Amino acid sequence: MGANPQSVLFCCDHNAVRSPMAEGLMKQRHGHSIYVQSAGVHNDLEIDGFAIAVCGELGVELSRHRTRSFEEMREWGDDLEQFDLIVALSPASQRVAMELGRHAHIDVEYWPIMDPTGLGAHREEKLASYRQTRDQIAERLKVRFG
């Protein structure tokens, strides 16, 4: 894989579960050595409470995360072309990332991470699904970034 990128953007559908998890876990592991952000295709949800809970189990604080879309990042003055790598965690975000990557020559990786929303009938089952997603992301981060 070579040297780690200097900046990474994680993205998913709503920036409410998978991409904030990835952003938080990456910041915990790499601090300020890699600039990390996250975005969604849409911004129509708040940060998911189960995502906050399962990341909190590992000491990753997500409760202050504010969801944002690619479009909002642009409107707020974030230069999406500044990122060395975009990691897409859902098929919809992969399509948007590929389009960005094509025009700005940004490396794009797709990690097929399970969407835990809607899984499980009871709280403990839901938490188990979110933990599985969190652990999938953590393992991919370890393999990709060390």
C-alpha positions in Angstrom: 0.0 0.0 0.0 2.9 2.4 0.5 2.9 5.5 2.6 -0.3 6.6 4.3 -2.1 9.5 2.6 -2.0 12.9 4.3 -5.8 13.4 4.1 -8.7 11.0 4.0 -12.4 11.6 3.4 -14.8 8.8 4.5 -18.2 8.8 3.0 -21.5 6.9 3.1 -25.1 7.5 2.4 -26.1 9.9 5.2 -23.0 10.6 7.3 -24.9 9.3 10.3 -23.4 5.8 11.0 -20.5 4.3 8.9 -18.5 7.4 7.9 -18.6 9.1 11.3 -17.5 5.8 12.8 -14.6 5.6 10.4 -13.7 9.3 11.0 -13.8 8.9 14.8 -11.8 5.6 14.8 -9.2 7.0 12.4 -8.7 10.1 14.5 -8.4 8.0 17.6 -5.7 5.9 15.9 -3.8 8.5 14.0 -4.5 11.8 15.8 -3.3 14.8 13.7 -0.9 12.8 11.6 -3.6 12.3 8.9 -6.3 14.9 8.2 -9.6 13.1 8.4 -13.2 14.2 7.6 -16.4 12.4 6.6 -19.4 13.2 4.5 -22.6 11.7 3.1 -24.4 11.7 -0.2 -27.3 13.2 1.7 -27.6 15.1 4.9 -31.1 14.2 6.0 -30.4 12.4 9.3 -28.7 13.2 12.6 -25.8 11.1 14.0 -27.2 7.7 15.0 -27.5 7.0 18.7 -26.4 3.4 18.4 -23.3 4.6 16.5 -22.5 7.0 19.3 -23.0 4.2 21.9 -20.8 1.5 20.3 -18.0 3.9 19.5 -18.2 5.3 23.0 -17.4 1.7 24.2 -13.9 2.2 22.6 -13.5 5.8 23.8 -14.4 7.4 20.5 -16.7 10.4 21.1 -19.3 10.9 18.3 -22.0 12.8 20.1 -20.8 16.2 18.8 -20.6 15.0 15.2 -22.7 17.1 12.8 -23.7 15.3 9.7 -22.8 16.9 6.4 -23.1 16.1 2.7 -20.6 16.5 -0.1 -22.6 19.5 -1.3 -22.5 21.2 2.2 -18.8 20.7 2.4 -18.4 22.6 -0.8 -20.8 25.3 0.3 -18.8 25.7 3.6 -15.6 26.2 1.6 -14.1 22.7 2.0 -12.0 21.9 -1.0 -13.0 18.2 -1.7 -10.1 18.1 -4.2 -7.7 18.5 -1.3 -8.1 14.9 -0.1 -5.5 12.3 -1.2 -7.9 9.5 -0.6 -11.7 9.0 -0.5 -12.9 5.8 1.2 -16.5 5.0 0.2 -18.4 2.8 2.6 -21.6 2.4 0.5 -22.4 1.9 -3.2 -24.1 5.3 -3.5 -21.2 7.2 -1.9 -18.8 5.2 -4.2 -20.5 6.6 -7.3 -20.2 10.2 -6.0 -16.6 9.5 -4.9 -15.7 8.0 -8.3 -17.1 11.1 -10.0 -15.0 13.4 -7.7 -12.0 11.2 -8.2 -12.3 11.3 -12.0 -12.2 15.0 -12.2 -9.7 15.7 -9.4 -7.5 12.7 -9.7 -8.2 11.5 -6.1 -7.7 7.9 -5.2 -10.9 6.2 -4.3 -11.3 3.0 -2.4 -14.6 1.1 -1.8 -15.0 -0.8 1.5 -18.2 -2.8 1.5 -19.2 -2.2 5.1 -22.5 -3.5 6.4 -25.2 -0.9 7.1 -26.5 -1.8 10.6 -29.6 0.4 10.5 -32.8 -1.6 10.6 -31.1 -4.7 11.8 -32.2 -6.4 15.1 -35.5 -6.3 16.8 -34.4 -5.4 20.3 -31.8 -3.0 21.7 -29.1 -5.7 22.3 -29.6 -7.1 18.8 -29.2 -3.6 17.3 -26.1 -2.9 19.4 -24.6 -6.2 18.2 -25.2 -5.2 14.6 -23.6 -1.7 15.1 -20.7 -3.4 16.9 -20.2 -5.6 13.9 -20.1 -2.6 11.6 -17.7 -0.8 13.9 -15.4 -3.8 14.1 -15.5 -4.2 10.3 -14.3 -0.6 10.0 -11.7 -0.9 12.7 -10.2 -4.0 11.0 -10.1 -2.3 7.6 -8.4 0.8 9.2 -5.8 -1.5 10.8 -5.1 -3.3 7.5 -5.0 -0.2 5.4 -3.4 2.4 7.6 -1.5 0.3 10.2 
